[in-house]
Amino acid sequence: MSNINQDVQASHKILTLLETANAQTEQIIDLLPGIFLIFNDKFDILRGNNEATQVLSAHKETLLRKSVSDLFRTDIWEVFQQNLKLLDIAGNESSKFELPIKSFDRKAKEKPYYWRLSRLKDHNEVEGNLYTLLGEDISQLRESESKLMNVFSSIPLGIMTIDEHGDIEDTYSSYLQYLFNVNTISGCSLREIVFDPIQKDLTGEDIKGIDNIYVSLNREEQFFESLKDSFPNQIFLYKGNNKEEGKHLGFSYKPVTYDGIVKRILIIVEDRTAIVQAEEDQARANMIEKQSRAIYESAIRDPLTGLYTRFYMEDQAEALINNHNRHSISELSLIIFDIDHFKPINDTHGHDVGDIVLRQVAGVLLRQVRKTDIPVRFGGEEFLIFLPGNHQAAQSLAERVRKEVEETDFEAEDKVIPVTISGGVAEHVEGELLADLIKKADRLLYQAKKGGRNQIVSAE
């Protein structure tokens, strides 16, 4: 075979391969997902894929007679041209943006598309500039985002992200506008929106924490975590001097990292006004209760000895007597004590020492009585104990008190003062009045005193 024939056959094979390659390229273009167009600087469409023909309701032949402008409404087309102009001015290879295409069906809504606009490098200068346009239908994504936004809107939380400069980038709830009492949030500085209105109320620690929010951006996640506890977690936000309409806001912070570097911070804002007010109301209620309890205790407790007062005794002793009369309790007794020779103790050692003796004797009573018993400072150095029980139980209790007082060292002025106590024990009889019961026990106390003191006398 001559060289000429060989060259002809080789050329034929090359042309066949090129035709096959072109056919495959055309097939690949047709099957590209989304809208794909090639157009010139007059916006004439030179090539499009299958989805482009479907969107523009055109055949492949008629597609070539259409303009890119046919995809958009007039106002959107002006935005598209601006993006193309910026691409040419900046000298970039491509740009990305989101624009909706117009609906070719009156009943259908416009669909949002995400576009990638690129300039072709290798082309014939006679043809002018050539561009490729690739658009992805993101209507399902936007629908999902809308559903998510509806969920966020129904939750009483404000959710936003700040970018690497500390500016509010994305907001996921319109509730933020209510919380911050502003109309515009996106693009504003976090410091400007949240902290500047209350600058005069911020402590040095608060300001340091706010600075640390900004310092933690563009740093490792571990560094962010080391500073997070210093970020303000609760503020009281108000406008001007109108504190009555202010809100107690709680904040939590989550890092958004790229390759281990914090590029965004997700901030969740909670309106804690109702919670804080409830806590303050509860604190006030607790204080009032505490004060009321203190007032009540001062009324029913003797401040020197801690025993009940006569005021308290009159109510509670009467209640015990009524219960005994109605057989709610089977037995009721009364013990009356008097400190022996108490006046000489006061006269010799002074009233301060006398007060010490009174407190220590009262302490003995409090250690010996049961929860059901009522120990009372009746007046001066006299004490009463009302107890549910018969005279034998009362006699036993009175004797334990007398013995402990006798064995206790009462120290004052580096001296041990001997102290003893005498008592009378009487059992209540149904129908007997409180005053009569006290008189009966007092007569028995007198017998104990007359009999030599430091003893208990009980009515058998």
C-alpha positions in Angstrom: 0.0 0.0 0.0 1.3 3.4 -1.0 2.1 6.1 1.6 -0.7 8.2 0.2 -3.3 5.5 0.7 -2.0 5.0 4.2 -2.3 8.7 5.0 -5.9 8.8 3.6 -6.9 5.9 5.7 -5.3 7.4 8.8 -7.1 10.7 8.2 -10.4 8.9 7.7 -9.9 7.1 11.1 -9.1 10.4 12.8 -12.2 12.1 11.4 -14.3 9.2 12.5 -12.9 9.4 16.0 -13.5 13.2 16.1 -17.1 12.7 14.9 -17.6 10.0 17.6 -16.1 12.3 20.2 -18.2 15.2 19.2 -21.3 13.0 19.4 -20.4 11.8 22.8 -19.7 15.4 23.9 -23.1 16.5 22.7 -24.7 13.6 24.5 -22.9 14.5 27.8 -24.1 18.2 27.4 -27.7 17.0 26.9 -27.6 14.9 30.0 -26.1 17.6 32.3 -28.3 18.1 35.3 -29.9 21.6 35.6 -29.9 24.3 32.9 -26.7 24.5 30.8 -26.3 27.2 28.1 -23.5 28.6 26.0 -24.1 32.1 24.9 -22.2 35.0 23.3 -21.8 38.6 24.4 -25.1 39.5 22.6 -26.8 36.9 24.9 -27.7 34.7 21.9 -27.9 31.0 23.0 -25.5 29.0 20.9 -26.0 25.6 22.7 -28.2 24.3 25.4 -29.0 20.9 27.1 -32.2 19.0 27.3 -33.4 20.7 30.5 -32.8 24.1 29.0 -35.1 23.2 26.1 -37.8 22.0 28.6 -37.6 25.1 30.7 -37.8 27.4 27.7 -40.4 25.3 26.0 -38.3 25.0 22.9 -36.8 22.4 20.5 -33.1 22.3 20.0 -33.5 24.2 16.7 -35.7 27.0 18.1 -33.5 27.2 21.3 -30.8 28.7 19.2 -33.0 31.6 18.2 -33.7 32.5 21.9 -31.8 34.9 24.2 -30.7 34.2 27.8 -32.9 37.1 28.8 -35.9 34.9 28.0 -35.2 33.1 31.3 -35.8 36.0 33.5 -38.2 38.8 34.4 -37.1 42.3 33.4 -36.0 43.3 36.8 -34.2 40.0 37.4 -32.5 40.2 34.0 -31.0 43.6 35.0 -29.5 41.8 38.1 -28.1 39.1 35.8 -26.5 41.6 33.5 -24.9 43.3 36.5 -23.4 40.0 37.6 -22.0 39.5 34.1 -20.5 43.0 34.1 -18.9 42.4 37.5 -17.4 39.2 36.1 -15.8 41.0 33.1 -14.6 44.0 35.2 -13.1 41.8 37.9 -11.5 39.5 35.4 -12.6 36.4 37.3 -13.2 33.1 35.6 -16.6 32.6 37.2 -19.1 33.9 39.6 -22.0 32.4 41.6 -25.3 33.9 42.5 -29.0 33.0 43.1 -31.8 34.3 40.8 -35.2 32.9 40.1 -36.3 32.1 36.5 -39.7 33.4 35.4 -42.6 31.0 35.2 -43.8 30.0 31.8 -46.9 28.6 33.4 -49.2 31.3 34.9 -50.3 28.9 37.6 -46.8 27.9 38.6 -44.5 29.9 40.9 -41.1 31.2 40.0 -38.3 28.7 40.8 -35.1 29.8 42.5 -31.9 28.7 40.7 -28.3 28.8 41.8 -26.2 29.9 38.9 -22.5 29.5 38.0 -21.5 31.9 35.2 -18.2 31.3 33.5 -16.2 32.9 30.7 -14.8 30.5 28.0 -11.1 31.0 27.6 -10.4 29.3 24.3 -12.6 30.8 21.5 -12.3 32.6 18.2 -11.9 36.3 18.7 -14.3 36.9 15.8 -17.0 35.3 17.8 -16.5 37.7 20.7 -16.8 36.6 24.3 -18.4 33.3 25.0 -19.9 32.3 28.3 -21.3 29.2 29.9 -24.3 29.3 32.3 -25.1 26.4 34.6 -28.2 26.7 36.8 -29.4 24.3 39.5 -33.0 24.2 40.6 -32.9 24.8 44.4 -36.7 25.2 44.9 -36.8 22.0 47.0 -34.0 23.3 49.1 -35.8 26.6 49.7 -39.0 24.7 50.5 -37.2 22.7 53.1 -35.6 25.8 54.5 -39.0 27.4 54.6 -40.5 24.5 56.6 -37.5 24.7 58.9 -38.0 28.4 59.3 -41.6 27.8 60.2 -40.5 25.4 62.9 -38.0 27.9 64.2 -40.6 30.6 64.1 -42.9 28.6 66.3 -40.2 28.0 68.9 -39.6 30.9 71.3 -35.9 31.0 70.6 -33.8 33.3 68.5 -31.2 31.5 66.4 -28.4 33.2 64.5 -24.8 32.9 63.3 -22.1 35.5 63.3 -19.3 35.4 60.7 -15.6 35.5 61.2 -15.8 39.3 61.7 -18.5 39.1 64.4 -21.3 40.3 62.1 -24.7 38.7 62.2 -24.8 36.6 59.1 -27.8 34.3 59.1 -30.9 34.5 61.2 -33.2 31.5 61.5 -36.1 33.0 63.4 -37.9 36.3 63.0 -38.3 36.1 66.8 -34.8 37.7 67.0 -36.3 41.0 65.9 -38.8 40.9 68.7 -36.1 39.9 71.2 -33.7 42.7 70.2 -36.4 45.2 69.3 -34.9 46.0 65.9 -36.1 45.9 62.3 -32.8 44.8 60.7 -30.4 42.2 62.1 -28.5 40.6 59.2 -25.2 42.3 58.4 -25.1 44.2 61.7 -22.5 43.8 64.3 -23.4 41.5 67.3 -21.8 44.1 69.6 -23.9 46.9 68.0 -27.2 45.1 68.2 -26.9 43.3 71.5 -24.4 45.0 73.8 -24.0 48.7 72.8 -27.6 49.6 74.0 -26.7 48.5 77.5 -23.0 49.7 77.5 -23.4 51.7 80.7 -24.7 48.6 82.6 -21.9 46.3 81.5 -19.2 45.3 84.1 -15.6 44.9 83.3 -16.1 41.2 83.3 -18.9 41.5 80.8 -16.8 43.6 78.4 -14.0 41.2 78.6 -16.4 38.3 77.7 -17.7 40.2 74.7 -14.2 40.9 73.5 -13.4 37.2 73.9 -16.3 36.3 71.5 -14.4 38.2 68.8 -11.0 36.9 69.9 -12.2 33.3 69.6 -13.1 33.7 65.8 -10.6 32.4 63.3 -8.9 30.4 66.1 -8.8 26.7 67.0 -11.9 25.1 68.5 -10.0 24.2 71.7 -9.1 27.9 72.1 -12.8 28.8 71.7 -13.8 26.3 74.4 -11.3 27.8 76.8 -12.9 31.2 76.4 -16.6 30.2 76.1 -17.3 30.3 79.8 -16.4 34.0 79.8 -19.0 34.9 77.1 -22.0 36.8 78.5 -24.7 34.2 79.2 -27.4 36.6 80.4 -28.1 40.3 79.9 -31.0 42.7 80.6 -31.6 44.4 77.2 -33.6 47.6 76.9 -33.8 50.7 74.7 -33.0 54.2 76.0 -34.2 54.6 79.6 -37.2 52.3 79.2 -36.4 49.5 81.5 -40.0 48.6 82.1 -40.1 47.0 78.6 -36.7 45.4 78.9 -36.0 41.7 78.5 -33.8 39.3 80.3 -32.0 37.3 77.5 -30.1 34.1 77.9 -27.3 33.2 75.4 -25.6 29.9 74.5 -22.8 29.6 72.0 -21.7 26.8 69.6 -18.7 26.9 67.3 -19.0 26.2 63.6 -15.6 25.0 62.4 -13.8 24.4 59.1 -10.7 22.3 59.3 -10.6 22.8 63.1 -10.8 26.6 62.8 -13.8 28.5 64.2 -15.3 30.4 61.3 -18.8 31.0 62.6 -20.5 31.0 65.9 -24.1 29.7 66.3 -25.9 31.7 69.0 -29.2 30.7 70.6 -31.0 33.5 72.4 -33.8 32.7 74.9 -36.2 35.2 76.5 -35.8 34.4 80.2 -37.9 37.4 81.4 -40.7 35.3 82.7 -38.3 32.9 84.4 -36.3 35.7 86.0 -39.4 37.5 87.2 -40.7 34.3 88.6 -37.4 33.7 90.4 -37.5 37.3 91.7 -41.1 36.9 92.9 -40.1 33.6 94.6 -37.2 35.3 96.3 -39.4 38.1 97.5 -42.0 35.5 98.7 -39.2 33.7 100.5 -38.0 36.9 102.1 -41.5 37.8 103.2 -42.0 34.3 104.6 -38.7 34.5 106.4 -39.5 37.9 107.8 -43.0 36.7 108.8 -41.5 33.7 110.4 -39.0 35.8 112.3 -41.8 38.1 113.5 -43.8 35.0 114.5 -40.8 33.4 116.3 -40.1 36.7 118.1 -43.8 36.6 119.3 -43.8 33.0 120.4 -40.2 32.5 121.4 -38.5 34.1 124.4 -35.4 35.8 122.9 -33.2 35.0 125.9 -34.0 31.3 126.5 -35.5 30.1 123.2 -38.5 28.7 125.1 -42.1 29.5 124.2 -43.6 32.7 125.5 -46.8 33.1 127.6 -48.5 34.4 124.4 -47.9 31.1 122.6 -48.7 29.1 125.8 -52.2 30.6 126.1 -53.2 29.3 122.7 -51.4 26.0 122.6 -52.1 25.0 126.3 -55.8 25.8 125.8 -55.7 23.6 122.6 -54.2 20.7 124.7 -56.9 21.2 127.4 -59.7 21.2 124.8 -58.2 18.0 123.2 -58.1 16.4 126.7 -61.7 17.4 127.4 -62.8 15.9 124.1 -60.7 12.8 124.7 -58.5 13.5 121.7 -55.6 12.8 124.1 -56.1 10.6 127.1 -53.9 12.4 129.6 -52.4 15.8 130.2 -50.0 17.1 132.8 -48.1 20.3 133.8 -44.7 20.8 135.4 -43.8 24.1 136.9 -40.1 24.8 137.7 -38.4 27.6 139.7 -34.6 28.2 140.0 -33.6 28.0 143.6 -32.1 31.1 145.1 -32.0 32.9 141.8 -32.2 36.4 143.3 -29.0 36.0 145.3 -27.3 34.8 142.0 -28.4 38.1 140.4 -27.5 40.2 143.4 -24.0 38.6 143.8 -22.9 38.0 140.2 -25.0 40.5 138.3 -27.8 40.2 135.8 -25.5 39.1 133.0 -24.5 36.0 134.9 -28.2 35.6 135.8 -29.0 35.6 132.1 -26.4 32.9 131.5 -28.0 30.7 134.2 -31.4 31.2 132.7 -30.2 30.2 129.2 -28.4 27.1 130.5 -31.4 25.9 132.5 -33.6 26.5 129.5 -31.1 24.4 127.5 -31.7 21.5 129.9 -35.4 21.7 129.4 -35.1 21.8 125.6 -32.8 18.7 125.6 -35.2 16.7 127.8 -38.6 17.5 126.3 -40.3 15.7 123.4 -41.7 17.3 120.2 -45.2 16.9 121.6 -44.3 18.8 124.8 -44.6 22.6 125.2 -41.7 24.2 127.2 -42.5 27.8 128.3 -40.7 30.6 130.1 -43.5 31.7 132.4 -41.8 34.7 133.9 -38.5 35.6 135.6 -36.9 32.3 136.7 -40.1 30.2 136.3 -40.6 27.6 133.6 -43.6 25.4 132.5 -43.8 22.2 130.6 -47.1 21.0 129.2 -47.1 17.4 128.1 -49.5 14.7 127.0 -49.2 12.1 129.7 -50.1 11.2 133.3 -48.4 12.6 136.4 -46.0 9.6 136.6 -44.6 10.5 133.1 -44.5 14.2 134.1 -42.8 13.3 137.4 -40.1 11.3 135.5 -39.4 14.1 133.1 -39.3 16.7 135.9 -36.8 14.5 137.8 -34.5 14.2 134.8 -34.5 18.0 134.4 -33.8 18.5 138.1 -31.0 16.0 138.1 -29.3 17.4 135.0 -29.5 21.0 136.3 -27.9 19.8 139.6 -25.1 18.1 137.8 -24.4 21.0 135.3 -21.4 23.3 136.0 -22.7 26.8 135.6 -19.5 28.9 135.0 -19.3 32.6 135.3 -16.3 34.9 136.1 -14.1 31.8 136.2 -16.2 30.4 139.0 -18.6 27.5 139.2 -22.0 28.6 140.5 -24.1 25.9 142.1 -27.6 25.9 140.7 -30.6 23.7 141.6 -34.2 23.7 140.6 -37.5 22.8 142.2 -40.7 21.7 140.6 -44.3 20.8 141.0 -46.2 18.3 138.9 -50.0 18.3 138.4 -52.3 16.3 136.2 -55.2 17.9 134.4 -58.7 16.9 135.3 -61.5 17.1 132.6 -63.2 20.4 132.7 -60.4 22.1 134.6 -59.5 25.5 133.4 -55.9 26.5 132.4 -55.6 29.0 135.3 -56.7 26.4 137.8 -54.2 23.8 136.5 -51.4 26.3 136.8 -52.5 27.2 140.4 -52.5 23.6 141.3 -49.0 23.0 140.0 -47.8 26.2 141.6 -49.0 25.0 145.1 -47.0 21.8 144.6 -43.9 23.9 143.6 -44.4 25.9 146.9 -44.3 22.6 148.8 -41.1 21.7 147.1 -39.6 25.1 148.0 -40.8 24.8 151.6 -39.5 21.3 151.8 -35.9 22.3 151.2 -35.7 23.0 147.4 -33.9 20.9 144.7 -36.8 18.5 144.6 -40.0 17.6 142.7 -43.4 17.4 144.4 -46.2 15.5 142.5 -49.9 15.2 143.3 -50.6 11.4 143.6 
